[in-house]
């Protein structure tokens, strides 16, 4: 009897297995695309070289063969492959492509180095790019290589601190007693009491640095490589202005003298000095992002509290954003502080992505749950679909680390700080469902946000106030947890 039943049982199981949907698979190799050649050198190189043309120039050399991450992001959007698989695949393939590119350019760079025309060079792996420090006379030879697409000069943009929004955002009232008002507004104590505080999750800061000795941040430093200074090579964390520390504290700041500061106080941080003095520098940003993606032991969320001007559609950071996403890292960006005009949002928050509406963009609200006036509004002028911004979070008069002592606090406001809160909430979601992809986390935060007036999604608050309790519950459901 058993001999008759077993073959039939195996046949039934085989038929049922054949009917199950197959999990999509990652490709064997990362697809690539070819950039056109731009042979004309930017006039900016001669300006930077000085009157005698002898100054050392920092530049980025983009090779023609570039990673095509669109198919990877499309697979990620399906939510049917674990996040860890994307990280392993993407980092391996980007390294492989970079090694191939370096092998082509290395002979010329070593020759120029021997002739005293190149001082330093290193690969930027998140896209097939090389950072080079060279003399002006070396650039034509580098640009002449058939494998080179373009030479990008160093750019450093200093924001005008005297504009109206900046004065509004820097009110220095006394820090009120007790936890940050954002803690209660987001209902965080209920999650913390249940042990959901971001533990096991690492948040990256690409900003002005970090006050590593501050009580709010000192114990939250991640193990392993956790600090990188591409500007001065300083081994210990430093914040050239408090901005980076302020934003990071809104994400994961520990309590200081009874002041609970951030959304995920159990999370850890890694940081790189990408924007010295809160001024965007394309070379420093490239070096910092590359280090953060490839050299840290773990990275789950990255905070992008910078932008390229009101109504801008500057796509220089798009390859970096796509690389973070493809490697399973959620980038969270500030909508900008150029409101309240329509379309006042900034890049890269307002840029479109191949497999989604765009990076997670954050607006700022006050304690009365009203969008603050400087918070940039949508719609995006850059072709991004869907509502802009995505969600809103506390962003007005928040207690944050401040000089002069490791226990000092001040008040700060802006969409940068709201970005920190949303990054912290994302850490809570990933704590309970660590294999959710960044695109899944984005969708969960949008769908569970608490609507703010006017009714429905709008170009000021997006889908509404980010809701950690609802987001964690939804994440558990999506991940198949009780």
C-alpha positions as CSV (number, residue, x, y, z in Angstrom):
1,X,0.0,0.0,0.0
2,X,2.8,2.4,0.9
3,X,4.6,1.7,-2.3
4,X,1.5,2.8,-4.3
5,X,0.8,5.9,-2.2
6,X,4.3,7.4,-2.2
7,X,4.7,7.9,-6.0
8,X,1.2,9.5,-6.1
9,X,2.2,11.9,-3.2
10,X,5.4,12.9,-4.9
11,X,3.5,13.6,-8.1
12,X,1.0,15.8,-6.3
13,X,3.8,17.8,-4.6
14,X,5.6,18.2,-7.9
15,X,2.5,19.6,-9.6
16,X,1.9,22.1,-6.7
17,X,5.5,23.2,-6.7
18,X,5.4,23.9,-10.4
19,X,2.4,26.1,-9.9
20,X,4.2,28.3,-7.3
21,X,5.5,31.7,-8.6
22,X,9.2,31.6,-9.0
23,X,11.3,34.1,-7.1
24,X,13.0,36.5,-9.5
25,X,16.8,36.1,-9.7
26,X,19.5,38.7,-9.8
27,X,21.5,38.7,-13.1
28,X,24.8,37.0,-13.2
29,X,26.5,40.3,-14.0
30,X,25.6,44.0,-13.6
31,X,24.5,45.5,-16.9
32,X,26.4,48.5,-18.1
33,X,25.7,51.5,-20.4
34,X,28.1,53.6,-22.4
35,X,28.4,57.4,-22.0
36,X,29.3,59.6,-24.9
37,X,32.7,61.3,-24.9
38,X,32.9,65.0,-24.0
39,X,36.4,66.0,-25.3
40,X,36.2,69.7,-24.5
41,X,37.7,70.6,-21.1
42,X,35.7,72.9,-18.8
43,X,37.1,76.5,-18.7
44,X,36.8,76.1,-14.9
45,X,40.0,74.0,-14.9
46,X,42.1,77.0,-16.0
47,X,40.4,79.2,-13.4
48,X,41.3,76.8,-10.6
49,X,44.8,76.3,-11.8
50,X,45.6,80.0,-11.0
51,X,47.4,82.7,-13.0
52,X,50.5,80.6,-13.6
53,X,48.6,77.3,-14.2
54,X,50.6,75.5,-11.6
55,X,48.1,74.8,-8.9
56,X,47.1,71.2,-8.2
57,X,43.6,70.4,-9.4
58,X,41.2,68.0,-7.7
59,X,38.9,66.5,-10.4
60,X,36.7,63.5,-11.2
61,X,37.4,61.3,-14.2
62,X,34.2,59.6,-15.4
63,X,34.8,56.5,-17.6
64,X,32.5,55.7,-20.5
65,X,31.4,52.3,-19.2
66,X,29.0,52.9,-16.4
67,X,26.8,50.6,-14.3
68,X,23.2,50.4,-15.4
69,X,21.3,50.1,-12.1
70,X,17.8,50.5,-13.5
71,X,17.1,46.7,-13.9
72,X,18.4,46.1,-10.3
73,X,16.1,48.8,-8.9
74,X,13.1,47.3,-10.8
75,X,13.9,43.9,-9.2
76,X,14.2,45.6,-5.8
77,X,10.8,47.3,-6.3
78,X,9.2,43.8,-6.5
79,X,10.1,43.1,-2.9
80,X,10.7,39.4,-3.7
81,X,14.5,39.4,-3.1
82,X,16.0,40.1,0.3
83,X,17.8,43.3,0.9
84,X,21.0,41.5,1.9
85,X,21.2,39.9,-1.5
86,X,21.1,43.2,-3.3
87,X,23.9,44.6,-1.1
88,X,26.1,41.6,-1.8
89,X,25.5,41.6,-5.5
90,X,25.7,45.4,-6.1
91,X,28.9,46.0,-4.1
92,X,30.6,43.0,-5.7
93,X,29.6,44.1,-9.2
94,X,30.5,47.7,-8.7
95,X,33.9,46.7,-7.4
96,X,34.4,44.4,-10.5
97,X,33.5,47.2,-12.9
98,X,35.8,49.7,-11.1
99,X,38.8,47.3,-11.2
100,X,38.2,46.9,-15.0
101,X,38.1,50.7,-15.4
102,X,41.2,51.3,-13.3
103,X,43.2,48.7,-15.3
104,X,42.6,50.8,-18.5
105,X,43.6,54.1,-17.0
106,X,46.4,53.1,-14.6
107,X,49.3,53.0,-17.1
108,X,48.7,56.6,-18.1
109,X,48.2,57.8,-14.6
110,X,51.4,56.1,-13.4
111,X,53.3,57.6,-16.2
112,X,51.9,61.1,-15.4
113,X,52.8,60.5,-11.8
114,X,56.4,59.7,-12.7
115,X,56.6,62.9,-14.7
116,X,55.3,65.0,-11.7
117,X,52.0,65.8,-13.3
118,X,49.8,63.7,-11.1
119,X,50.1,63.7,-7.4
120,X,47.3,61.3,-6.3
121,X,44.5,59.1,-7.7
122,X,42.0,56.6,-6.4
123,X,38.9,54.9,-7.7
124,X,35.3,56.0,-6.9
125,X,33.5,52.7,-7.0
126,X,29.8,53.6,-6.7
127,X,30.2,54.7,-10.4
128,X,33.0,54.0,-12.7
129,X,34.9,57.1,-11.8
130,X,38.4,58.1,-10.6
131,X,39.4,60.9,-8.3
132,X,42.7,62.5,-9.6
133,X,44.9,65.3,-8.3
134,X,46.8,66.7,-11.3
135,X,48.4,69.6,-13.0
136,X,46.5,71.5,-15.7
137,X,49.0,70.2,-18.3
138,X,48.1,66.6,-17.5
139,X,44.4,67.0,-18.3
140,X,44.5,66.8,-22.2
141,X,46.3,63.5,-22.0
142,X,43.8,62.0,-19.6
143,X,40.8,63.3,-21.7
144,X,42.4,61.8,-24.8
145,X,42.0,58.3,-23.6
146,X,39.2,56.6,-25.6
147,X,37.8,55.0,-22.4
148,X,37.3,58.4,-20.7
149,X,33.9,60.1,-21.0
150,X,34.5,63.4,-19.3
151,X,36.6,65.3,-16.8
152,X,34.6,67.0,-14.0
153,X,36.2,70.0,-12.2
154,X,35.9,70.5,-8.4
155,X,32.9,72.6,-7.4
156,X,32.3,74.1,-4.0
157,X,29.1,75.9,-3.3
158,X,28.7,78.1,-0.2
159,X,25.1,78.8,0.8
160,X,24.1,82.4,1.7
161,X,23.6,82.5,5.5
162,X,21.9,85.9,5.3
163,X,18.9,84.8,3.4
164,X,15.4,85.1,5.0
165,X,14.9,81.4,5.7
166,X,18.3,81.0,7.4
167,X,17.5,83.7,9.9
168,X,14.1,82.1,10.6
169,X,15.7,78.7,11.1
170,X,18.3,79.9,13.6
171,X,16.1,81.2,16.5
172,X,18.0,80.5,19.7
173,X,15.3,80.3,22.4
174,X,16.1,78.4,25.6
175,X,15.8,74.6,25.4
176,X,12.6,73.6,27.2
177,X,12.7,70.8,29.8
178,X,11.9,67.2,29.0
179,X,12.0,65.2,25.8
180,X,12.0,66.8,22.3
181,X,8.4,67.5,21.3
182,X,9.0,65.3,18.3
183,X,9.1,62.2,20.6
184,X,5.5,62.6,21.7
185,X,4.3,63.9,18.3
186,X,5.4,60.7,16.7
187,X,4.3,58.4,19.5
188,X,7.7,56.9,20.0
189,X,7.6,55.9,23.7
190,X,5.2,53.0,22.9
191,X,7.8,51.5,20.5
192,X,10.7,52.1,22.8
193,X,9.0,50.4,25.7
194,X,8.5,47.4,23.4
195,X,12.3,47.3,22.7
196,X,11.9,48.9,19.2
197,X,14.5,51.6,19.2
198,X,16.6,51.0,16.1
199,X,19.1,48.6,17.7
200,X,21.1,46.7,15.2
201,X,20.6,49.4,12.5
202,X,23.3,51.7,11.2
203,X,22.6,55.2,10.0
204,X,25.1,57.1,7.8
205,X,25.7,60.9,7.8
206,X,27.1,62.6,4.7
207,X,27.3,66.1,6.2
208,X,29.5,68.6,8.0
209,X,30.9,65.9,10.3
210,X,29.9,64.8,13.8
211,X,30.6,65.8,17.4
212,X,31.8,62.4,18.3
213,X,32.4,63.2,22.0
214,X,29.0,64.7,22.6
215,X,26.9,62.8,25.1
216,X,24.0,62.4,22.6
217,X,26.2,60.7,20.0
218,X,29.4,59.3,21.7
219,X,27.9,55.9,22.7
220,X,26.1,55.5,19.4
221,X,29.2,55.3,17.2
222,X,29.2,52.1,15.2
223,X,31.9,49.4,15.5
224,X,34.6,49.2,12.9
225,X,35.3,51.9,10.4
226,X,32.9,54.7,11.4
227,X,34.5,58.1,10.5
228,X,36.1,59.4,7.4
229,X,37.6,62.8,6.7
230,X,38.4,63.3,3.0
231,X,39.4,66.9,3.6
232,X,42.1,66.8,6.3
233,X,42.4,63.1,7.1
234,X,41.6,63.8,10.8
235,X,41.3,60.4,12.6
236,X,38.8,61.6,15.2
237,X,35.3,62.8,14.4
238,X,34.8,66.6,14.1
239,X,31.9,68.7,13.1
240,X,33.0,71.8,11.2
241,X,29.6,73.3,12.0
242,X,27.0,71.7,14.2
243,X,24.7,70.8,11.3
244,X,25.7,67.2,10.8
245,X,25.5,66.5,14.6
246,X,22.1,68.2,14.8
247,X,20.6,66.1,12.0
248,X,22.1,62.8,13.3
249,X,20.8,63.5,16.8
250,X,17.3,63.8,15.4
251,X,17.7,60.3,14.0
252,X,19.4,58.5,16.9
253,X,20.5,60.9,19.6
254,X,20.6,59.5,23.1
255,X,19.1,61.4,26.0
256,X,21.1,64.3,27.5
257,X,20.1,65.5,31.0
258,X,16.5,64.2,30.5
259,X,16.1,65.5,27.0
260,X,15.3,62.6,24.6
261,X,16.5,63.8,21.3
262,X,16.0,61.3,18.4
263,X,13.7,58.7,16.9
264,X,15.9,55.6,17.2
265,X,18.3,55.9,20.2
266,X,19.3,52.3,19.8
267,X,20.7,52.7,16.3
268,X,24.4,53.4,15.6
269,X,26.1,55.9,13.3
270,X,28.8,56.2,10.7
271,X,29.8,59.6,9.3
272,X,31.9,61.2,6.7
273,X,32.9,64.9,6.3
274,X,31.2,65.4,3.0
275,X,30.1,69.0,3.3
276,X,32.8,70.9,5.2
277,X,31.2,74.0,6.8
278,X,27.9,72.8,5.3
279,X,29.1,73.7,1.9
280,X,28.6,71.1,-0.9
281,X,31.8,70.0,-2.6
282,X,31.4,67.4,-5.4
283,X,34.9,65.8,-4.9
284,X,34.5,65.5,-1.1
285,X,31.0,64.1,-1.5
286,X,32.1,61.5,-4.0
287,X,35.0,60.3,-1.7
288,X,32.7,60.3,1.4
289,X,29.9,58.4,-0.3
290,X,32.3,55.8,-1.7
291,X,33.9,55.2,1.6
292,X,30.6,54.9,3.4
293,X,29.2,52.4,0.9
294,X,32.2,50.2,0.6
295,X,34.3,50.5,3.7
296,X,31.8,50.4,6.6
297,X,30.8,47.1,8.0
298,X,27.1,47.8,7.7
299,X,24.9,50.6,6.4
300,X,21.1,50.7,6.4
301,X,20.0,54.3,6.1
302,X,21.9,57.4,4.8
303,X,20.9,61.0,5.6
304,X,21.1,63.6,2.8
305,X,20.5,67.0,4.4
306,X,21.7,69.1,1.5
307,X,20.4,70.5,-1.8
308,X,21.4,72.4,-4.9
309,X,19.1,75.4,-4.9
310,X,15.5,76.4,-5.2
311,X,13.7,74.6,-8.1
312,X,16.9,72.9,-9.2
313,X,17.1,69.7,-11.3
314,X,20.8,69.0,-10.7
315,X,21.4,65.3,-11.3
316,X,25.1,65.2,-10.3
317,X,24.2,63.1,-7.2
318,X,21.8,60.7,-9.0
319,X,24.4,57.9,-9.6
320,X,25.3,58.0,-5.9
321,X,21.6,57.8,-4.9
322,X,21.0,54.9,-7.2
323,X,24.0,53.0,-5.9
324,X,22.8,53.3,-2.3
325,X,19.4,52.1,-3.3
326,X,20.8,49.2,-5.3
327,X,23.0,48.2,-2.4
328,X,20.0,48.1,0.0
329,X,20.6,51.4,1.7
330,X,17.7,53.8,2.1
331,X,18.6,57.5,1.2
332,X,16.5,60.1,3.0
333,X,16.7,63.7,1.6
334,X,15.6,67.1,2.8
335,X,13.0,68.7,0.6
336,X,14.8,72.1,1.0
337,X,14.3,75.3,2.9
338,X,13.2,77.5,0.1
339,X,9.4,77.6,0.6
340,X,6.7,78.5,0.5
341,X,6.5,78.9,-3.3
342,X,5.2,76.1,-5.4
343,X,8.0,74.1,-7.1
344,X,10.6,75.4,-4.6
345,X,12.0,71.9,-3.9
346,X,15.7,71.0,-4.3
347,X,17.7,68.3,-5.9
348,X,18.5,65.6,-5.3
349,X,15.3,65.1,-3.3
350,X,13.1,66.0,-6.3
351,X,14.9,63.8,-8.9
352,X,13.1,60.9,-10.6
353,X,14.4,57.3,-10.2
354,X,14.3,54.5,-12.8
355,X,12.0,52.3,-10.6
356,X,10.2,54.7,-8.3
357,X,9.0,58.2,-7.8
358,X,12.3,59.4,-6.3
359,X,14.3,59.5,-3.1
360,X,12.4,59.8,0.1
361,X,11.8,63.6,0.4
362,X,10.9,65.1,3.8
363,X,9.1,68.3,4.7
364,X,9.3,70.0,8.1
365,X,6.4,70.8,10.6
366,X,6.1,72.7,13.9
367,X,4.7,71.4,17.2
368,X,1.2,72.4,16.0
369,X,1.7,69.9,13.0
370,X,1.7,72.8,10.5
371,X,4.3,72.8,7.7
372,X,6.8,75.6,8.5
373,X,7.0,78.4,5.9
374,X,10.6,77.7,4.7
375,X,9.8,74.0,4.0
376,X,10.1,73.6,0.2
377,X,7.0,72.7,-1.7
378,X,6.2,70.6,-4.7
379,X,5.5,69.7,-7.3
380,X,8.8,68.6,-8.6
381,X,9.9,70.3,-11.9
382,X,12.3,67.4,-12.7
383,X,10.0,64.8,-14.1
384,X,9.5,62.9,-10.8
385,X,6.1,61.3,-10.6
386,X,3.8,61.2,-7.6
387,X,3.4,63.6,-4.7
388,X,6.3,65.7,-3.6
389,X,7.4,65.8,-0.8
390,X,6.7,62.2,0.5
391,X,6.3,62.7,4.2
392,X,6.6,65.4,6.9
393,X,8.4,65.2,10.3
394,X,9.3,67.5,13.2
395,X,11.5,70.4,12.0
396,X,11.1,73.4,14.2
397,X,12.9,74.4,17.4
398,X,14.2,70.9,18.2
399,X,16.8,70.3,21.0
400,X,20.0,69.2,19.4
401,X,23.8,69.0,20.3
402,X,25.5,72.3,20.3
403,X,28.9,73.8,21.3
404,X,30.7,74.5,23.6
405,X,30.6,71.4,25.8
406,X,29.9,67.7,25.2
407,X,26.5,68.1,27.0
408,X,25.4,71.4,25.6
409,X,22.1,71.6,23.7
410,X,20.5,74.3,21.4
411,X,17.5,74.6,19.3
412,X,17.5,74.1,15.5
413,X,14.9,74.0,12.7
414,X,14.6,73.0,9.1
415,X,13.9,70.2,6.7
416,X,17.4,68.8,7.4
417,X,16.3,68.0,10.9
418,X,13.1,66.5,9.8
419,X,15.2,64.3,7.5
420,X,16.9,63.0,10.7
421,X,13.6,62.0,12.3
422,X,12.5,60.1,9.2
423,X,15.8,58.3,9.0
424,X,15.3,57.2,12.6
425,X,11.8,56.0,11.9
426,X,13.2,54.0,8.9
427,X,15.6,52.4,11.4
428,X,12.7,51.3,13.6
429,X,11.1,49.7,10.5
430,X,14.3,47.9,9.5
431,X,14.8,46.6,13.1
432,X,11.6,44.6,12.9
433,X,11.9,43.7,9.2
434,X,15.6,43.9,8.2
435,X,15.2,42.3,4.8
436,X,12.7,44.9,3.4
437,X,14.3,46.7,0.5
438,X,14.6,50.5,0.6
439,X,11.8,50.9,-2.0
440,X,9.5,48.8,0.3
441,X,10.4,51.0,3.3
442,X,9.7,54.1,1.3
443,X,6.3,52.8,0.3
444,X,5.5,51.8,3.9
445,X,6.3,55.2,5.2
446,X,4.2,56.9,2.6
447,X,1.2,54.6,3.0
448,X,1.2,54.8,6.8
449,X,1.7,58.5,7.2
450,X,-0.9,60.4,9.1
451,X,-2.7,62.9,6.8
452,X,-2.3,66.6,7.6
453,X,-4.6,69.4,6.4
454,X,-5.7,69.9,3.7
455,X,-7.2,66.5,3.2
456,X,-5.3,64.1,1.1
457,X,-1.7,64.2,-0.3
458,X,-0.6,67.8,-0.9
459,X,2.6,69.6,-2.1
460,X,3.4,70.9,1.3
461,X,3.3,67.8,3.6
462,X,3.1,65.1,1.1
463,X,1.3,62.0,2.5
464,X,1.4,63.5,5.9
465,X,3.2,63.1,9.2
466,X,5.4,60.0,9.4
467,X,3.8,57.5,11.8
468,X,6.3,55.1,13.4
469,X,3.8,52.9,15.2
470,X,1.7,52.3,12.0
471,X,4.9,51.9,9.9
472,X,6.3,49.2,12.2
473,X,3.0,47.4,12.2
474,X,2.8,47.5,8.4
475,X,6.4,46.4,8.1
476,X,5.8,43.3,10.3
477,X,2.8,42.5,8.1
478,X,4.7,42.8,4.9
479,X,7.5,40.7,6.3
480,X,5.0,38.0,7.4
481,X,5.6,38.5,11.1
482,X,3.0,38.2,13.9
